[in-house]
Amino acid sequence: MTNSEQHRNSGIVRLARVAGLFILLVTATAAQAQTLQVLHTFTGGGDGWGPYAGLNMDRAGNLYGTTFAGGTYESGTVFRLSRAGSGWILSSLYSFHGGTESSFPLARVVFGPDGTLYGTTEGNAEGYRGDYGSVFHLTPPATPCKTVLCPWTKTTLYRFMGSSDGAAPAFGDLTFDQAGNIYGTTAGGGTYYRGVVFKLTPSTGGWIETVLWNFTGGSDGGIPENGVIFDSAGNLYGTTSNYQGSGAGGVYELSPSGSGWTEKTLYTLDLTGNTLGGVSMDEHGNLFGATGGPNGPGGAWELTPSDGTWTFNLLQTFSGSEGPWDTPTLDAGGNVYGSSSFTGSSGQGEVFKLAPSNGGWIYTSFGFDGSDGAGPTGSVILDAEGNIYGTTTVGYGEVWEVTP
């Protein structure tokens, strides 16, 4: 199977969907008043369309994100939303050019150790014009901008070749170690065309890529659609969306071993759908994830370590056509937050919260119902006051805030 064939078969669906209405619902036992504000509705023009990924926030409360398409060159954008009085103003920080430049950012942007933005482009699944995706770096102008029309400078750190080095980074955040090295995954390419885990090391005048693991599609799974995270011992954790050719995927650990890395599959998932999201880890070393995506409603789950093994705990199942696409978010109180694309009371998607309570979990859902957004696929973030931020993809997409 070629790289382009395996990526077409990975189950990712990029569609401009029909717009609908967003209504907040609370399905927990104690009703709560919630407020939704749409911060920006994308037009499909210069501001982009298709914010499949979630957002990130700087210390000043500005929101940063990506659109998969649209922008000046119809190849995706990186944007910033800043408060302005009672509203928000969108600034397009960068429009990807297409052509010989890698395009179509599917993951969100993250802040690196230097406080600037890093991200990936997925490129074209067919490798059109040699575009198999890239890792990029965005830096602000040297002098403060006086208008919203003030683009940042983009540097391509690494451009994938679509062969043994990997191809098509998908939803995953980039991760940094203490030395400033960058870690991530690609959904395609590699020796077996089932994706890789990679490391980028800064070198004089550029970056050097090292493939830490080539997925085979066998007992280690394959097609990792999301990124990796570190634990305190330096081990990496992530998910695959496919396990031995079928199923929802699996959860894996990569451990440093001599000059290489050792892979261990911690758990094979059997929920409906695919595991497109990654994992989050709490202070006790428990892993949280969600399964679903475009092929089933799936559910949210926890893996708990115990004497070298891992125990699976299903926290919540969803009902609908498409479940969670991205990684759950944890707060300091141990609550789990996420989005689910086409589940919820109206079947148009939901933002959910799972709160630990007496050995169980209380599930609260904020449901979309079609007119102010639907079909959320990205992860969510919280500010210091507990407000929740995220994106929807129906129509050209929106950015929203839910205030408790």
C-alpha positions in Angstrom: 0.0 0.0 0.0 1.4 3.4 -1.0 1.6 6.4 1.4 -1.2 8.2 -0.4 -3.5 5.1 -0.2 -2.9 4.5 3.5 -3.6 8.1 4.3 -6.9 8.1 2.3 -7.9 5.1 4.2 -7.2 6.7 7.6 -10.8 7.9 8.0 -10.1 11.6 8.2 -12.9 13.6 6.7 -12.4 17.3 5.7 -15.8 18.7 4.8 -17.4 22.1 4.8 -20.6 21.3 6.7 -24.0 23.0 6.7 -24.3 25.6 9.4 -26.7 25.1 12.4 -27.7 26.3 15.9 -25.8 26.1 19.2 -27.9 25.7 22.4 -26.4 25.0 25.8 -27.8 22.1 27.7 -26.8 20.7 31.1 -27.4 17.0 31.5 -25.8 16.6 34.9 -28.1 16.1 37.9 -27.7 19.7 39.1 -28.7 22.3 36.5 -26.3 25.2 35.8 -26.7 28.4 33.9 -24.2 28.7 31.1 -23.5 31.5 28.6 -22.2 31.0 25.0 -20.6 33.7 23.0 -19.5 33.3 19.4 -16.2 35.2 19.2 -15.6 34.9 15.5 -17.5 33.4 12.5 -15.2 32.6 9.6 -16.2 33.9 6.2 -14.2 31.5 4.0 -12.2 34.4 2.6 -9.0 36.0 3.9 -9.7 34.9 7.5 -9.8 31.2 6.4 -12.2 28.4 6.9 -12.2 25.0 8.6 -10.7 25.4 12.1 -10.5 21.7 12.7 -8.0 22.1 15.6 -8.4 23.7 19.0 -6.9 26.9 20.3 -4.0 28.1 22.5 -3.9 31.1 24.8 -1.1 33.4 25.7 -0.6 35.1 29.1 -2.5 38.2 27.9 -5.6 36.1 27.1 -5.2 36.2 23.3 -6.3 33.1 21.4 -4.3 31.5 18.6 -5.5 28.9 16.1 -5.4 27.6 12.6 -7.8 27.1 9.7 -7.2 24.2 7.4 -8.1 26.1 4.3 -9.0 29.6 3.1 -6.8 32.6 3.6 -5.1 34.7 0.9 -3.9 31.7 -1.0 -6.7 29.2 -0.1 -4.2 27.0 1.7 -4.9 27.7 5.4 -4.0 30.3 8.0 -2.7 31.0 11.5 -4.9 33.5 13.3 -5.0 35.4 16.6 -8.2 36.7 18.4 -7.7 39.6 20.8 -10.2 41.2 23.1 -11.4 44.7 22.0 -13.9 46.2 24.5 -16.8 43.8 24.7 -15.8 42.0 21.5 -12.9 40.3 19.8 -10.8 41.2 16.8 -9.2 38.6 14.5 -5.7 39.1 13.1 -4.5 36.8 10.3 -0.9 36.1 11.3 0.0 34.0 8.3 -1.6 32.7 5.1 0.0 29.6 3.7 0.9 30.0 0.0 0.3 26.6 -1.5 2.4 25.5 -4.5 5.9 24.9 -3.5 5.2 25.8 0.2 3.6 23.2 2.4 0.0 24.0 3.2 -3.2 23.0 5.1 -2.4 23.2 8.9 -4.6 20.6 10.6 -3.1 20.8 14.1 -3.2 23.8 16.4 -0.1 26.0 17.0 1.8 25.7 20.3 4.1 28.0 22.2 7.7 26.9 22.1 10.3 27.5 24.9 11.1 30.9 23.3 7.5 32.0 23.5 6.9 32.0 19.7 4.6 29.7 17.7 5.3 26.3 16.2 3.0 24.0 14.2 2.7 21.6 11.4 1.0 21.5 8.0 -0.5 18.3 6.7 0.2 18.9 3.1 -1.6 17.0 0.4 -2.5 13.3 1.0 -1.4 12.6 -2.6 1.9 14.5 -2.1 0.9 16.9 -4.8 4.0 18.9 -5.9 6.0 17.1 -3.3 3.9 18.5 -0.4 4.0 15.8 2.3 3.7 18.3 5.2 6.1 20.3 7.3 7.0 21.7 10.7 7.0 25.5 10.8 7.9 28.3 13.2 6.2 31.7 13.3 7.8 34.8 14.8 6.2 38.2 15.4 7.4 41.4 13.7 10.4 43.1 15.2 8.3 46.2 16.0 4.8 46.3 17.4 2.0 46.2 14.9 -0.4 49.1 14.8 -3.0 47.3 12.6 -4.4 43.8 12.3 -2.8 43.5 8.9 0.7 42.8 10.2 1.9 39.3 9.2 4.4 37.2 11.1 7.4 35.6 9.6 7.3 31.9 8.9 10.3 29.6 8.8 10.0 26.0 7.6 12.0 23.9 10.1 11.5 20.6 8.3 9.7 19.5 5.1 8.7 15.9 5.0 9.7 13.9 1.9 6.9 11.3 2.1 9.3 8.3 2.4 11.1 6.9 5.4 11.0 10.2 7.2 7.2 10.4 7.4 4.4 12.2 5.7 1.2 14.2 6.6 1.3 15.3 10.2 -2.3 15.4 11.4 -4.0 16.7 14.5 -1.1 16.3 17.0 0.5 19.1 19.0 4.3 19.4 18.8 6.1 18.6 22.1 9.4 20.1 23.3 11.9 18.6 25.7 14.1 20.6 28.1 16.9 20.8 25.5 14.5 22.4 23.0 14.2 19.4 20.7 10.8 19.0 19.0 8.8 15.7 19.0 5.7 14.8 16.9 4.1 12.2 14.6 3.1 11.8 11.0 0.0 9.7 10.0 1.8 8.5 6.8 5.1 7.6 5.5 7.8 5.7 7.3 9.4 2.4 6.4 6.0 0.6 6.5 3.8 3.5 5.3 2.0 3.5 8.7 3.4 6.7 10.2 6.3 7.6 12.5 7.2 9.3 15.7 9.9 11.9 14.9 12.4 14.2 16.7 13.8 17.4 15.4 17.1 18.5 16.8 18.5 22.1 16.2 21.7 22.1 14.3 23.8 25.0 12.9 21.7 26.6 10.2 18.8 24.1 10.5 17.1 21.1 12.1 17.9 17.4 11.8 15.1 14.8 11.8 15.5 11.5 13.6 12.7 8.8 13.3 12.2 7.4 16.8 9.7 4.8 15.7 8.3 3.4 12.5 4.8 1.9 12.9 4.3 -1.4 11.2 0.5 -1.7 11.4 1.0 -4.9 13.3 1.2 -5.4 17.1 2.4 -1.7 17.5 -0.6 -0.3 15.5 -0.3 2.4 12.9 -1.4 5.7 11.5 -0.9 8.0 14.6 -3.2 10.9 14.0 -2.1 12.8 17.1 1.0 13.8 18.9 3.0 12.5 21.9 3.5 13.6 25.5 6.3 13.1 28.0 6.1 11.7 31.5 8.6 12.7 34.2 10.9 9.8 33.4 11.3 10.8 29.7 8.9 8.2 28.2 6.6 9.2 25.4 2.9 8.3 25.1 0.5 8.5 22.2 -2.2 6.7 20.3 -2.6 5.0 16.9 -5.9 5.2 15.0 -5.5 1.7 13.5 -4.5 -1.6 15.2 -3.6 -4.5 13.0 -5.7 -3.3 10.2 -9.0 -2.8 12.1 -10.5 -1.5 15.4 -10.4 1.8 17.1 -6.6 1.9 17.6 -4.4 1.6 20.6 -2.3 3.4 23.2 1.5 3.1 23.1 4.5 4.0 25.2 8.0 4.7 23.8 10.9 4.4 26.2 14.5 5.4 25.6 16.7 2.3 25.3 20.4 2.7 24.6 20.7 4.6 21.4 17.1 3.9 20.3 13.6 3.6 21.6 11.4 0.6 22.7 7.7 0.5 21.9 5.1 -1.1 24.1 1.3 -1.2 23.3 -0.4 -0.4 26.6 -4.0 -1.1 25.5 -5.9 -2.0 22.4 -9.2 0.0 22.2 -12.4 -1.7 21.0 -14.9 1.3 21.0 -16.7 2.4 17.9 -14.8 4.8 15.7 -11.2 5.6 15.5 -8.8 7.1 18.0 -7.8 10.4 16.4 -7.0 12.2 19.6 -4.0 11.7 21.7 -3.7 11.3 25.5 -3.4 13.6 28.5 -1.7 12.6 31.7 -2.7 13.7 35.2 -0.3 14.1 38.2 -0.8 10.5 39.2 0.3 9.2 35.8 -3.2 8.2 34.6 -3.8 8.6 30.9 -7.1 10.1 29.5 -8.3 9.9 25.9 -11.3 9.7 23.7 -12.3 7.6 20.7 -14.8 8.3 18.0 -14.0 10.5 15.1 -16.0 10.3 11.8 -16.6 6.6 12.1 -18.5 6.2 15.3 -19.6 7.9 18.5 -17.0 6.3 20.7 -16.4 7.3 24.3 -14.0 8.9 26.8 -11.7 6.7 28.8 -8.9 6.5 31.4 -5.9 4.1 31.6 -4.5 3.6 35.2 -1.0 2.1 35.7 -0.6 -0.7 38.2 2.5 -2.9 38.7 3.5 -2.7 35.1 0.0 -3.1 33.6 -2.7 -0.7 32.7 -6.4 -0.8 33.7 -9.0 0.5 31.3 -11.9 2.6 32.7 -14.7 3.8 30.4 -15.8 7.2 31.7 -18.6 8.0 29.2 -20.1 6.6 26.0 -21.6 8.9 23.3 -24.6 8.5 21.0 -24.6 9.9 17.5 -22.8 9.6 14.2 -19.4 11.1 14.9 -17.6 11.2 18.3 -14.6 13.0 19.7 -11.8 13.7 17.3 -9.2 15.3 19.6 -7.4 15.0 22.9 -9.2 15.6 26.2 -8.1 18.6 28.4 -7.6 18.2 32.2 -7.9 21.0 34.8 -6.2 21.2 38.2 -9.3 19.7 39.9 -9.0 16.5 37.8 -12.0 17.3 35.6 -11.9 16.1 32.0 -13.1 18.3 29.1 -13.5 17.7 25.4 -15.6 18.1 22.3 -17.6 15.5 20.4 -18.4 16.2 16.8 -22.0 15.0 16.0 -23.3 13.6 19.3 -25.3 15.3 22.1 -29.0 15.9 22.6 -29.5 17.4 19.1 -26.9 15.3 17.3 -25.0 18.4 16.2 -22.1 18.0 18.6 -21.3 18.8 22.2 -18.7 20.1 24.7 -18.5 17.8 27.6 -17.2 17.8 31.1 -16.5 14.8 33.3 -16.0 15.5 37.0 -14.7 12.8 39.4 -17.2 12.1 42.2 -17.1 9.3 44.8 -15.3 6.9 42.6 -17.4 7.7 39.6 -17.8 10.5 37.1 -20.5 13.2 36.6 -21.1 14.0 33.0 -22.2 17.5 31.9 -22.9 18.3 28.2 -23.2 21.6 26.5 -25.0 20.7 23.2 -24.9 22.3 19.8 -28.1 22.3 17.9 -27.3 23.9 14.6 -27.6 27.7 14.1 -24.6 29.1 15.9 -22.1 26.3 15.1 -22.0 22.6 15.0 -19.5 19.8 14.5 -16.6 20.6 16.9 -13.5 18.5 16.1 -10.7 20.3 18.1 -9.7 20.1 21.7 -10.8 22.7 24.2 -8.9 25.0 26.5 -9.8 26.8 29.8 -8.7 30.2 31.2 -8.1 31.0 34.8 -11.8 31.7 35.4 -12.9 28.3 34.1 -14.2 29.7 30.8 -14.0 27.2 28.0 -12.8 28.0 24.4 -13.0 26.0 21.2 -14.0 25.9 17.6 -16.7 24.4 15.4 -16.4 23.4 11.7 -19.9 23.5 10.2 -20.1 26.1 7.4 -16.8 28.0 7.5 -16.5 27.5 11.3 -16.5 29.5 14.4 -14.6 30.3 17.6 -16.7 30.3 20.8 -16.5 30.8 24.5 -18.6 29.1 27.2 -18.8 30.9 30.5 -19.9 28.9 33.6 
